Amino acid sequence: MLLLVETVCQKTRFFCTIVYASNSGIERRKLWKELGSYKQVTNGTAWVILGDFNVTLEVNEHSNGTSVHSNDMIEFKNCVEEVEIDDLLSSGFQFTWTKSLRNPNCKTLKKLDRIMVNEYFLDIFRTAHSVFLPYIISDHSPAVLIIPKGGFFTSGQDRMGEKNCWF
């Protein structure tokens, strides 16, 4: 789904896509194709894509230290390159998914959740960033998109003007 969002203060518009990708690589291919078609609509406009992509992008995004790019990872990487997006600057948890919250002996962790943006988003919201919070009730880390008030934050402004968006 492609949403058009408008900020309250500056009336700045950007597109937003919220992702909940399938565990199936075959189903994810449909999502990658859909994101490619959205790029045609968003071309030249700020766009943020966030959510659970259900696949890692890089080998170092898995706690087990795999050294091989799987076909699923390669397809995801190709999609990211095609739609020209990249991870937004983030802090907090590096691994956003845990195999089991209730079993401390199961230590499998992965970065499945992301907040990604295109260059137009960064041009408008230069100081936007994301925070991945501790797991509380889900096996996924909550992701917070922080867009400073008006989007045109400079270092001399009061940070109390930030707007947090929880996804």
PyRosetta script that sets phi, psi and omega in degrees:
from pyrosetta import init, pose_from_sequence

init()
pose = pose_from_sequence("MLLLVETVCQKTRFFCTIVYASNSGIERRKLWKELGSYKQVTNGTAWVILGDFNVTLEVNEHSNGTSVHSNDMIEFKNCVEEVEIDDLLSSGFQFTWTKSLRNPNCKTLKKLDRIMVNEYFLDIFRTAHSVFLPYIISDHSPAVLIIPKGGFFTSGQDRMGEKNCWF")
pose.set_psi(1, 136.7)
pose.set_omega(1, 179.6)
pose.set_phi(2, -112.0)
pose.set_psi(2, 118.4)
pose.set_omega(2, -179.0)
pose.set_phi(3, -108.2)
pose.set_psi(3, 147.0)
pose.set_omega(3, 171.8)
pose.set_phi(4, -104.9)
pose.set_psi(4, 120.6)
pose.set_omega(4, -176.4)
pose.set_phi(5, -111.4)
pose.set_psi(5, 142.4)
pose.set_omega(5, 176.1)
pose.set_phi(6, -126.3)
pose.set_psi(6, 130.1)
pose.set_omega(6, 178.3)
pose.set_phi(7, -71.3)
pose.set_psi(7, 147.3)
pose.set_omega(7, -176.4)
pose.set_phi(8, -69.8)
pose.set_psi(8, -47.2)
pose.set_omega(8, -172.5)
pose.set_phi(9, -73.7)
pose.set_psi(9, -52.1)
pose.set_omega(9, -173.4)
pose.set_phi(10, -98.4)
pose.set_psi(10, -6.9)
pose.set_omega(10, -176.9)
pose.set_phi(11, 60.5)
pose.set_psi(11, 29.4)
pose.set_omega(11, 177.9)
pose.set_phi(12, -79.5)
pose.set_psi(12, 134.4)
pose.set_omega(12, -177.9)
pose.set_phi(13, -107.5)
pose.set_psi(13, 145.5)
pose.set_omega(13, 172.7)
pose.set_phi(14, -152.4)
pose.set_psi(14, 158.1)
pose.set_omega(14, 176.3)
pose.set_phi(15, -89.9)
pose.set_psi(15, 150.2)
pose.set_omega(15, 179.0)
pose.set_phi(16, -138.8)
pose.set_psi(16, 132.4)
pose.set_omega(16, 174.6)
pose.set_phi(17, -123.1)
pose.set_psi(17, 126.3)
pose.set_omega(17, 178.1)
pose.set_phi(18, -104.0)
pose.set_psi(18, 125.5)
pose.set_omega(18, -172.3)
pose.set_phi(19, -109.4)
pose.set_psi(19, 134.5)
pose.set_omega(19, 165.0)
pose.set_phi(20, -132.8)
pose.set_psi(20, 88.6)
pose.set_omega(20, -172.7)
pose.set_phi(21, -76.1)
pose.set_psi(21, 151.7)
pose.set_omega(21, 178.3)
pose.set_phi(22, -71.7)
pose.set_psi(22, 157.7)
pose.set_omega(22, 171.2)
pose.set_phi(23, -72.2)
pose.set_psi(23, -19.0)
pose.set_omega(23, -177.0)
pose.set_phi(24, -86.4)
pose.set_psi(24, 126.2)
pose.set_omega(24, 176.7)
pose.set_phi(25, -59.6)
pose.set_psi(25, -36.6)
pose.set_omega(25, 179.4)
pose.set_phi(26, -63.1)
pose.set_psi(26, -44.1)
pose.set_omega(26, 178.4)
pose.set_phi(27, -67.3)
pose.set_psi(27, -37.1)
pose.set_omega(27, 179.5)
pose.set_phi(28, -64.1)
pose.set_psi(28, -31.6)
pose.set_omega(28, 177.4)
pose.set_phi(29, -57.1)
pose.set_psi(29, -36.4)
pose.set_omega(29, 177.1)
pose.set_phi(30, -63.9)
pose.set_psi(30, -40.5)
pose.set_omega(30, 177.6)
pose.set_phi(31, -63.7)
pose.set_psi(31, -45.2)
pose.set_omega(31, -180.0)
pose.set_phi(32, -59.2)
pose.set_psi(32, -40.9)
pose.set_omega(32, 178.8)
pose.set_phi(33, -65.8)
pose.set_psi(33, -41.5)
pose.set_omega(33, 179.0)
pose.set_phi(34, -62.6)
pose.set_psi(34, -43.2)
pose.set_omega(34, 177.9)
pose.set_phi(35, -62.3)
pose.set_psi(35, -37.0)
pose.set_omega(35, 176.2)
pose.set_phi(36, -61.4)
pose.set_psi(36, -39.2)
pose.set_omega(36, 178.5)
pose.set_phi(37, -71.7)
pose.set_psi(37, -33.3)
pose.set_omega(37, 176.6)
pose.set_phi(38, -64.6)
pose.set_psi(38, -32.1)
pose.set_omega(38, 179.9)
pose.set_phi(39, -59.2)
pose.set_psi(39, -35.5)
pose.set_omega(39, 178.7)
pose.set_phi(40, -63.4)
pose.set_psi(40, -36.2)
pose.set_omega(40, -179.8)
pose.set_phi(41, -74.8)
pose.set_psi(41, -40.6)
pose.set_omega(41, -174.4)
pose.set_phi(42, -86.8)
pose.set_psi(42, -4.9)
pose.set_omega(42, -174.5)
pose.set_phi(43, -49.7)
pose.set_psi(43, 121.7)
pose.set_omega(43, -179.7)
pose.set_phi(44, 86.0)
pose.set_psi(44, 5.5)
pose.set_omega(44, -178.6)
pose.set_phi(45, -126.6)
pose.set_psi(45, 149.1)
pose.set_omega(45, 177.6)
pose.set_phi(46, -61.2)
pose.set_psi(46, 138.9)
pose.set_omega(46, -176.9)
pose.set_phi(47, -147.4)
pose.set_psi(47, 131.3)
pose.set_omega(47, 173.9)
pose.set_phi(48, -119.4)
pose.set_psi(48, 135.3)
pose.set_omega(48, 177.6)
pose.set_phi(49, -123.6)
pose.set_psi(49, 123.2)
pose.set_omega(49, -175.7)
pose.set_phi(50, -142.7)
pose.set_psi(50, 154.1)
pose.set_omega(50, 176.3)
pose.set_phi(51, 139.0)
pose.set_psi(51, -158.4)
pose.set_omega(51, -177.4)
pose.set_phi(52, -95.8)
pose.set_psi(52, 108.5)
pose.set_omega(52, -178.6)
pose.set_phi(53, -88.3)
pose.set_psi(53, -11.2)
pose.set_omega(53, 176.6)
pose.set_phi(54, 57.0)
pose.set_psi(54, 24.2)
pose.set_omega(54, 174.1)
pose.set_phi(55, -157.5)
pose.set_psi(55, 145.3)
pose.set_omega(55, 176.4)
pose.set_phi(56, -83.8)
pose.set_psi(56, 158.4)
pose.set_omega(56, -179.5)
pose.set_phi(57, -96.6)
pose.set_psi(57, -34.1)
pose.set_omega(57, -176.7)
pose.set_phi(58, -128.6)
pose.set_psi(58, 157.9)
pose.set_omega(58, -178.3)
pose.set_phi(59, -65.9)
pose.set_psi(59, -28.2)
pose.set_omega(59, -179.1)
pose.set_phi(60, -80.7)
pose.set_psi(60, 6.2)
pose.set_omega(60, 179.0)
pose.set_phi(61, -97.1)
pose.set_psi(61, 22.1)
pose.set_omega(61, 178.9)
pose.set_phi(62, -133.2)
pose.set_psi(62, 129.8)
pose.set_omega(62, -176.0)
pose.set_phi(63, -66.5)
pose.set_psi(63, -20.4)
pose.set_omega(63, 179.9)
pose.set_phi(64, -81.4)
pose.set_psi(64, -3.5)
pose.set_omega(64, 174.0)
pose.set_phi(65, 67.1)
pose.set_psi(65, 42.0)
pose.set_omega(65, 177.0)
pose.set_phi(66, -60.8)
pose.set_psi(66, 148.0)
pose.set_omega(66, -177.6)
pose.set_phi(67, -114.8)
pose.set_psi(67, 10.8)
pose.set_omega(67, -175.7)
pose.set_phi(68, -122.8)
pose.set_psi(68, 135.1)
pose.set_omega(68, 172.1)
pose.set_phi(69, -79.8)
pose.set_psi(69, 117.5)
pose.set_omega(69, 177.5)
pose.set_phi(70, -74.5)
pose.set_psi(70, 166.6)
pose.set_omega(70, 176.4)
pose.set_phi(71, -59.6)
pose.set_psi(71, -38.7)
pose.set_omega(71, 178.6)
pose.set_phi(72, -61.6)
pose.set_psi(72, -41.7)
pose.set_omega(72, 178.7)
pose.set_phi(73, -65.3)
pose.set_psi(73, -41.4)
pose.set_omega(73, 179.8)
pose.set_phi(74, -63.7)
pose.set_psi(74, -42.3)
pose.set_omega(74, 178.4)
pose.set_phi(75, -63.8)
pose.set_psi(75, -40.9)
pose.set_omega(75, 177.6)
pose.set_phi(76, -63.7)
pose.set_psi(76, -45.9)
pose.set_omega(76, 179.3)
pose.set_phi(77, -60.0)
pose.set_psi(77, -41.6)
pose.set_omega(77, 177.8)
pose.set_phi(78, -62.1)
pose.set_psi(78, -41.0)
pose.set_omega(78, 178.1)
pose.set_phi(79, -62.8)
pose.set_psi(79, -47.2)
pose.set_omega(79, 179.9)
pose.set_phi(80, -57.5)
pose.set_psi(80, -42.5)
pose.set_omega(80, 179.0)
pose.set_phi(81, -68.5)
pose.set_psi(81, -40.3)
pose.set_omega(81, -178.7)
pose.set_phi(82, -64.7)
pose.set_psi(82, -44.1)
pose.set_omega(82, -177.1)
pose.set_phi(83, -87.5)
pose.set_psi(83, -2.3)
pose.set_omega(83, 174.1)
pose.set_phi(84, 57.9)
pose.set_psi(84, 58.2)
pose.set_omega(84, 176.4)
pose.set_phi(85, -124.4)
pose.set_psi(85, 164.0)
pose.set_omega(85, 178.2)
pose.set_phi(86, -150.3)
pose.set_psi(86, 161.0)
pose.set_omega(86, 177.6)
pose.set_phi(87, -61.5)
pose.set_psi(87, 135.5)
pose.set_omega(87, 172.3)
pose.set_phi(88, -73.0)
pose.set_psi(88, 145.9)
pose.set_omega(88, 176.2)
pose.set_phi(89, -49.1)
pose.set_psi(89, 130.5)
pose.set_omega(89, -175.8)
pose.set_phi(90, -136.5)
pose.set_psi(90, 163.0)
pose.set_omega(90, 173.1)
pose.set_phi(91, -138.7)
pose.set_psi(91, 174.0)
pose.set_omega(91, -178.3)
pose.set_phi(92, 94.8)
pose.set_psi(92, -146.0)
pose.set_omega(92, -174.8)
pose.set_phi(93, -68.5)
pose.set_psi(93, 131.1)
pose.set_omega(93, 175.1)
pose.set_phi(94, -75.1)
pose.set_psi(94, -45.0)
pose.set_omega(94, 178.4)
pose.set_phi(95, -94.5)
pose.set_psi(95, 124.0)
pose.set_omega(95, -171.3)
pose.set_phi(96, -101.7)
pose.set_psi(96, 0.3)
pose.set_omega(96, 179.6)
pose.set_phi(97, -138.8)
pose.set_psi(97, 139.3)
pose.set_omega(97, 175.0)
pose.set_phi(98, -121.2)
pose.set_psi(98, 142.2)
pose.set_omega(98, -177.9)
pose.set_phi(99, -64.0)
pose.set_psi(99, -35.4)
pose.set_omega(99, -178.3)
pose.set_phi(100, -151.0)
pose.set_psi(100, 118.6)
pose.set_omega(100, 175.3)
pose.set_phi(101, -70.4)
pose.set_psi(101, -36.1)
pose.set_omega(101, -171.9)
pose.set_phi(102, -89.5)
pose.set_psi(102, -8.7)
pose.set_omega(102, -178.7)
pose.set_phi(103, -118.4)
pose.set_psi(103, 95.6)
pose.set_omega(103, -177.1)
pose.set_phi(104, -64.2)
pose.set_psi(104, -17.0)
pose.set_omega(104, 178.4)
pose.set_phi(105, -76.0)
pose.set_psi(105, -19.8)
pose.set_omega(105, 178.9)
pose.set_phi(106, -91.1)
pose.set_psi(106, 106.3)
pose.set_omega(106, -171.5)
pose.set_phi(107, -109.2)
pose.set_psi(107, 25.7)
pose.set_omega(107, 178.1)
pose.set_phi(108, -75.8)
pose.set_psi(108, 123.1)
pose.set_omega(108, 179.5)
pose.set_phi(109, -130.3)
pose.set_psi(109, 144.7)
pose.set_omega(109, 178.6)
pose.set_phi(110, -145.0)
pose.set_psi(110, 158.4)
pose.set_omega(110, 171.3)
pose.set_phi(111, -97.6)
pose.set_psi(111, 95.3)
pose.set_omega(111, 179.8)
pose.set_phi(112, -105.0)
pose.set_psi(112, -24.7)
pose.set_omega(112, -176.3)
pose.set_phi(113, -100.5)
pose.set_psi(113, 139.4)
pose.set_omega(113, -175.4)
pose.set_phi(114, -147.5)
pose.set_psi(114, 158.0)
pose.set_omega(114, 166.2)
pose.set_phi(115, -123.3)
pose.set_psi(115, 113.3)
pose.set_omega(115, -175.2)
pose.set_phi(116, -119.8)
pose.set_psi(116, 148.0)
pose.set_omega(116, -177.0)
pose.set_phi(117, -139.2)
pose.set_psi(117, 161.4)
pose.set_omega(117, 173.8)
pose.set_phi(118, -95.8)
pose.set_psi(118, 174.3)
pose.set_omega(118, -176.3)
pose.set_phi(119, -64.1)
pose.set_psi(119, -30.6)
pose.set_omega(119, -179.6)
pose.set_phi(120, -68.0)
pose.set_psi(120, -35.5)
pose.set_omega(120, 176.2)
pose.set_phi(121, -62.3)
pose.set_psi(121, -45.8)
pose.set_omega(121, 180.0)
pose.set_phi(122, -66.2)
pose.set_psi(122, -32.1)
pose.set_omega(122, 177.4)
pose.set_phi(123, -64.0)
pose.set_psi(123, -37.7)
pose.set_omega(123, -177.5)
pose.set_phi(124, -86.0)
pose.set_psi(124, -46.6)
pose.set_omega(124, -175.4)
pose.set_phi(125, -109.2)
pose.set_psi(125, 69.1)
pose.set_omega(125, -172.1)
pose.set_phi(126, -59.6)
pose.set_psi(126, -28.1)
pose.set_omega(126, -177.4)
pose.set_phi(127, -109.0)
pose.set_psi(127, 12.5)
pose.set_omega(127, 175.8)
pose.set_phi(128, -62.8)
pose.set_psi(128, 147.1)
pose.set_omega(128, 178.1)
pose.set_phi(129, -156.3)
pose.set_psi(129, 171.4)
pose.set_omega(129, -179.5)
pose.set_phi(130, -126.0)
pose.set_psi(130, 155.4)
pose.set_omega(130, 177.2)
pose.set_phi(131, -131.5)
pose.set_psi(131, 132.7)
pose.set_omega(131, 175.7)
pose.set_phi(132, -107.4)
pose.set_psi(132, 114.8)
pose.set_omega(132, -172.0)
pose.set_phi(133, -88.6)
pose.set_psi(133, 168.5)
pose.set_omega(133, 178.8)
pose.set_phi(134, -62.6)
pose.set_psi(134, 150.3)
pose.set_omega(134, 174.6)
pose.set_phi(135, -64.5)
pose.set_psi(135, 131.9)
pose.set_omega(135, 179.3)
pose.set_phi(136, -120.3)
pose.set_psi(136, -66.4)
pose.set_omega(136, -178.8)
pose.set_phi(137, -116.9)
pose.set_psi(137, -5.9)
pose.set_omega(137, -178.2)
pose.set_phi(138, -121.2)
pose.set_psi(138, 162.3)
pose.set_omega(138, 174.2)
pose.set_phi(139, -81.7)
pose.set_psi(139, 2.0)
pose.set_omega(139, 175.6)
pose.set_phi(140, -110.3)
pose.set_psi(140, 143.1)
pose.set_omega(140, 175.9)
pose.set_phi(141, -75.7)
pose.set_psi(141, 128.7)
pose.set_omega(141, 176.3)
pose.set_phi(142, -61.6)
pose.set_psi(142, 138.2)
pose.set_omega(142, 179.4)
pose.set_phi(143, -107.3)
pose.set_psi(143, 133.1)
pose.set_omega(143, 178.6)
pose.set_phi(144, -118.8)
pose.set_psi(144, 124.4)
pose.set_omega(144, 173.7)
pose.set_phi(145, -94.8)
pose.set_psi(145, 122.7)
pose.set_omega(145, -179.1)
pose.set_phi(146, -111.6)
pose.set_psi(146, 117.0)
pose.set_omega(146, 176.5)
pose.set_phi(147, -117.3)
pose.set_psi(147, 111.6)
pose.set_omega(147, 178.9)
pose.set_phi(148, -55.7)
pose.set_psi(148, 147.5)
pose.set_omega(148, -176.7)
pose.set_phi(149, -47.1)
pose.set_psi(149, 125.0)
pose.set_omega(149, 178.7)
pose.set_phi(150, 79.7)
pose.set_psi(150, -16.3)
pose.set_omega(150, 178.1)
pose.set_phi(151, 82.4)
pose.set_psi(151, -10.8)
pose.set_omega(151, -175.1)
pose.set_phi(152, -111.7)
pose.set_psi(152, 52.8)
pose.set_omega(152, -176.8)
pose.set_phi(153, -71.5)
pose.set_psi(153, 133.0)
pose.set_omega(153, 172.3)
pose.set_phi(154, -119.8)
pose.set_psi(154, 162.0)
pose.set_omega(154, -172.6)
pose.set_phi(155, -61.0)
pose.set_psi(155, -22.1)
pose.set_omega(155, -178.9)
pose.set_phi(156, -85.6)
pose.set_psi(156, -7.3)
pose.set_omega(156, -177.3)
pose.set_phi(157, -84.5)
pose.set_psi(157, 159.9)
pose.set_omega(157, 178.9)
pose.set_phi(158, -74.9)
pose.set_psi(158, 124.5)
pose.set_omega(158, -178.3)
pose.set_phi(159, -71.1)
pose.set_psi(159, -8.3)
pose.set_omega(159, 177.8)
pose.set_phi(160, -67.0)
pose.set_psi(160, -11.7)
pose.set_omega(160, 179.5)
pose.set_phi(161, -82.6)
pose.set_psi(161, 4.9)
pose.set_omega(161, -178.2)
pose.set_phi(162, -70.6)
pose.set_psi(162, 150.8)
pose.set_omega(162, 174.4)
pose.set_phi(163, -116.8)
pose.set_psi(163, 125.1)
pose.set_omega(163, 179.3)
pose.set_phi(164, -101.0)
pose.set_psi(164, 135.3)
pose.set_omega(164, 177.5)
pose.set_phi(165, -119.4)
pose.set_psi(165, 119.4)
pose.set_omega(165, 179.7)
pose.set_phi(166, -93.3)
pose.set_psi(166, 134.3)
pose.set_omega(166, 176.5)
pose.set_phi(167, -129.6)
pose.dump_pdb("model.pdb")
